[in-house]
């Protein structure tokens, strides 16, 4: 790319609203601290999945003190956490976090209409305050502080607020300013955006810029957000495609998103994946989990009266120093005759697995169903036993009815009781983690 060009931006036609991006500081760890009567900013607590003696756990959240004293992050593994008596390790309780999230958003609804509140994740929400902020204070910062104090008073949680004239400015103000501010509030506007954002040289800290994108920009001679804002946007699009245009807009704080107009996905699909509790090396155990996931995904699809014309299999390898062939896993997709029959779909998944797996230890398994269409009356295959096809179809629907009435573990395959099965363990999980509400 050429050097900086004299570029100015006419913001007069850009949307000028007022948005709050509110984040619950170290959410899971804070909730667990409060439940134990601890100050969430002073406690040394981490929430760990699979918090046992297997060494396979993953840190889901760490309190600010745990991060500061021990360098623990939300991507640390169990074996990386120091064995220090000051660190309190607890398992996740997803149902509790969901309840707290609902309570937090209930408070937010006292400041915006329902149509102007957009939950972004379990610990972040976007509030379009354009129409309502003047009802609650003289400045946006005063309103943000009022919301913070109310959440703190009613729930004990600390919140961080990013303020901007559009959602992307609010997000950047949250990540790059508020989280480092004494009052946990940051604000960006069109007028001062360049002053605060352009000096940044660590591009990976900027929302939506990952490691590979940052490396690509570096190769183009773009080493700061200011460099990005002053490249030729047409050259950048030619080099990087649509993402180049999006990055250029990001560097100027431009976001024309209309949060109320959510577009549906172009093509619906059904999928599920699991991170296995250990490395699976036996073919029988891997295929057992593959059957369980295939059954779950197919059942979800049938509940929506759909059938699939394409199956996808993903298998992620776990390296043990012996089976490393340079691949991270395998991912294959295959067209099939449209069906909602679990037996047929699972048979295709097993066929794909046996065709491409070469004995590597497995840690992740995923299944996808796509090319969906409305389920129709059973279409018999002339080359298969018609009675068997009818029985398989009836069997699936009887199982669905029993699980709908008595719970998803009312009927399980006997094979799921064998070593390697995960269906029973995962039935109690929420979002892939422990959903319990009691102390362990």
N, C-alpha and C positions, 0 to 999 in steps of 0.2 A: 504494500500500500504506500501511497505517497505520503509526504509529511502533512502536518495540519493545514487545513484550509480555513479561510476566514468564513465561518458559517454562523449565521444567526437563525433564530427560530421565532416564528410568529405564533405566539400562544393564544392569540385572540379568538381563534376558532376551536380551541381545545376545550373540553368540558372543565368547568371550574366549580367543583362541589366541595364538600368537606367530609372526609372519611376517617374513621377511627379503626385501626387494626389493633385488637387487644389480645394479648397473650398472657396466659396464666404461668407465672414463673415456676419452672421445674415442677410441672403440674402433678404428676404421679407422686413424686417424692414429697411435695408440699402437702398433698392430701394425706399421705401416710403419716407425716410428721404431726399434723393437726389431730389426726385420730388418736395419736399416742400422747397428746398434750405437750408436744414439742414445738418450739419456734421454727418454722420452715426455713428461715434464713440462717439459723445457728445450728440446727441439727446436722449430724453427719450420717446421712441415710441414703441408701441406694435401693431401688426397686429392680429386682433381678428375675428374669424368666428362668424356669427350671432351677430354682435356687436349692440345689442339693449337692451331693458329693460326686456328681458325674463330671463336673468341670465344664459342662457344655452350655451353661447359662449365658445370657446376654443382658447387659445393663440397659434397662428401658428408661430409667431416669435416675439422676443423681442430684442431691441437694447442692446448693451453691457452695456450702462448706466442704462437702466431699470433693467437689471439683477443684476447689482452691487448694486444699491440703494434700490431696493425693493424685491430682491430675486425671481423675476418672471422668470419662465422657459417656455419652449415650450410645456409643458403639463399642465400648470396652467389653471384653469377654470375661467370664468368671475367673479364669486362671490369671488374668491381668490385674485383678483387684487385690491389693495388699491384704495380707492376713493381719489386720490390726484391730484390736478390741474396741477401738473408738468408732469403727464403722458398723452401723446397724444395717444388716441385709435383710430385706423383706420380699415376699413374693407379691406379684401384682394382684389387684382385685378390680377387674375391669368393670364389673357392675357398679361398684362404688364410684369409680371415676365417671361413668356415664351419668349417675345420679347427680354428682357435683357439677358436671357440665350443664345439665338441664337447669340446675338451680342458678348457675351463673348467667345463662342466657335468659332466664326469667327476670333477673335484675336488669339486664340490658334492655329488655322489652319495656322497661319503665322510661326509657330515654328515646326509643325509636319505635315506629310502627313495625308490625310483624313483617311487612313487605320490605322493610329497609334493614333487616337483620339477616346476615348470611354466615352461618357457622362454616368456618374454613377447615377446621380439624377439631379433634376432641379438646384441644387446649387453645385454639385461636378462633376469633370471630371478627367479621367485618361489619361495622355499623355505618350506614349512610346517614350522617348527621346533618346533611345539607338543609333539610327542612325544619329540624327540631332543636339544633344546638342552642339557639338564642333563648330558648325557654328555660335553660338551666344555668346560665352563666354569662359573664361579660366577654370572655374569651374562650376559644376552644380548649386551651390549656386548663382553664378553671373548670370546665365541664369534665374534662378527662380526669382531673384530680378528684372531682366529686364522685365519679364512678369508681375510681380506685378505692377511695375511702369506704364506700358503701360495700363493695365486695369484701374488703378487709374486715369491716365490722361484722357483717352477717355470716361470712364463711371462713374467715381467717386467712384467706389467700391473698398473695401479692400479685398484682397485675401490672403489665407493661403496656404502654399505649403509644402507637405510632400514628401521627396525624398527617394527612396529606390532602391535596386537592383532587386526587383520584386514588384508586386502590393501590396502584403500584408505588406511588409516593408514600402512602401510609405504610406499606409493607417495608420499604427501604428505611423509612424513619424508625420503624420498630426495630429492625435488625441491626442497623448501623449506628443509631443514635440512642434510642430509648433504653436499650439494654445496658448501656454504659453511663446513663445519666443518673444523678443522685435521686431525682424524683421519678425516675423510670418513665419519662415522657420525652418524645422526640417529635419534631415537626419539620416537614419539607413543603416548599411551595415552588411554583414555576420560577419565581423571581430569584430564589436563593439556591435552587437545585444544583447548579453548576459549582457554586462556591463550596458546597458541602460534599458533593459526590465525585466531581471530576478529579480531585487529587488522589483518589484511591488507586493503588497499584496492585493490591491483592484481589484480583478479579473474582476469585472463587468465593469470596465473602459476599458477593453481590447476588441477591436472589435470582435464580434461574440460570446462573452461569456455573456450570460444573467443570470438573477437571479437564475433560476433553475439549470443551468449548474454549476454556481459558488458554489451553495449549495452542489451539488453532489460531486464536487471536494473537498470541505471542509470536507465532510464525509469520503473521501478517504485519508485524511491527507495531502492534497495538498493545501497549504496556500499562495503560491506565484508562480509567473511565473517560478522562479528558481526551485521550487519543481516540477512543471509540466515538466520542461525540463529534470529532472533527475530521473523520475520514469521509471520503466520497460515498454516500449511501448507495449509489447505483453500483459502484465497484464492489461494495461489501455484499450486496444482494447477489451479484454475479458470482462472487466467490463462495458464499455460504447459503444461498437460497433464501427462503422466507425467513429463516432464523436470523439472517443478517439484518433484514429490515426490522425485526422485532428487537434485536439488540441495539440498533441505532435509536429506536424510539425509547428504549429503556434508558439509554445514556442521557437523554434529554428530559426524562421524567414524564413521558407521554404515555397515557393509557386511555383508550377510548372504550373500555369494557363497560357494557351496560349489565350490571349484575342481575337485574330482574329478568333479563332475557336469556335464560339458560337454554342452550341448544341441545337437543337429544343427540346421542351418539348416532353416527351414520349407520352402523350395523351392530345390532345387539349380539352379544355372545354370552355364554355361561362358562365360568372357569372356577377352579379351586386349586390351591397348592398347599403343600405342607413342608415345613422344615422338620426333618426327622429327629427324634430324640438322641440319636447316635448314628454312627456310620453303619449303613446297611451293606453287607457284602454277600449275603446269601440270596440267590435268585428267588427262592420261594418267599422270603420275607418282603423283598421289593415288590414282587407281583401281588402279594397280599394287600399291601398298602395301595397299590395301583388300582386293584379291584374296589377297595373301599372308596377311594376318591371318585372313581368312575361311577360308582353307584350313587354317591351323594350328588354329583353334578347332574347326572341324568334325572334323578328324582326332582331336583329343583327345576329343571327344564320342563318336566312333565306337568308340574304344578301350574305352569303358565301355558299349558296346552300347545306346546311346541315340539318340533322334531328337528334334528340336526342333520346336515348334509356334509359335515366336515368335522374331523376330530384332530386334536393337537395333543402331542405328548412332549413334556419337558422333564428332563432328568438332569439334576445338578450333581456333579461329582464332588467327593470329599477326598482330598489327597492324603495319603498315609505314607508317602515316601517310596511306595513300591509300585503303585499303579499309575503313576503320572505319565500320561502320553501326550501332554501338552494341550489337552482339550479341557474346557471347563464344564462340559456337559453335552447333552444332545437335545435337539429340538426338531421334531418332525411333524408335519401336517399331512393328512391324507383325506381325499374326498371319498364319501361313502354314499350309498343309497339312503335317502332321508329316512330316519327312524327315531323313535323315542324309547326303543327297547334296550334296557341296560345290558342284557346278555350280548347283543350284537355289538354295542359300543365298546364294552369291556374286551370282547374278543379282538377287536381291531387295535385297541391300545396295547394288549399283550403281544399281538403280532408285531407291532411297531417296535416295542421294547426288545423283543427277542431278536429282531432283525438287526438292530443297531447297537445294542449293548455288548460290550466286550469285556465284562468282568470288573469294571472299575467300582470302587466303593461309592455308595450313593448317599447324599445328605438332603437333597431336595427333590420333590416330585410334584409335577403340576399337570393338570388335565384341562383342556378347553374344548368347547363345543360351539361351532359357528355355522354360518349359512343356514340360519333358522327359517323355518316355515311353520304354518299352522298345522297342528296334528290332524290327521284325517282318519277315516276308518282303516283298520288294519289291512295293509296290502301284502298278500301272501307271495312268497318267493316260490316259483314253480320248481326250483331245484332243491328245496328243503322240505322236510316233513311238515305238512300243514298242521297236524295236530300239535306238534311240538311248538310251532310258532304261535298258535293260539294260546297254549298253556303258558308260554313265556310272557305273552302280553297280559294275560289275566293275572299272573303271579305278580308282576310289577305293580299293578293297580291295587291288588289286595294289600300288599306291603305298604303302599302309599297311604291307604285308608287307615290301617292299623297305627302307623306312625303319627298321622294327623290327629288321631283320637287319643292315643295313649302316650305319645312322646316318641322322639326319634330313636331312642334305645329300646323301645318296646319289642322290636324284632331286629335282631342282628344276625349276620351269618356266623355259624359256629367257628369258622376259620378266624374270625376277629378275636377269639379268645386265645389263639395261639401266640407264641412269642413273635413279636414284630408288629402285631396288630395295633392300630392307633385309634380305632373308631370310638371305643369306650372312653379313653382318656380325653379325646378331643371333644366329646359330647358335652363336657362341662366347661369348655373354654369359651371365652368371649373375645372376638378379634384375635384369636390364636393364643390367648393367654388366660391364666386363671381368672375366673369371674367371681370367686367367693367373696363374701362380705365379712368374714370373721378373721381374727388374727390366727396366724400359724405359729 
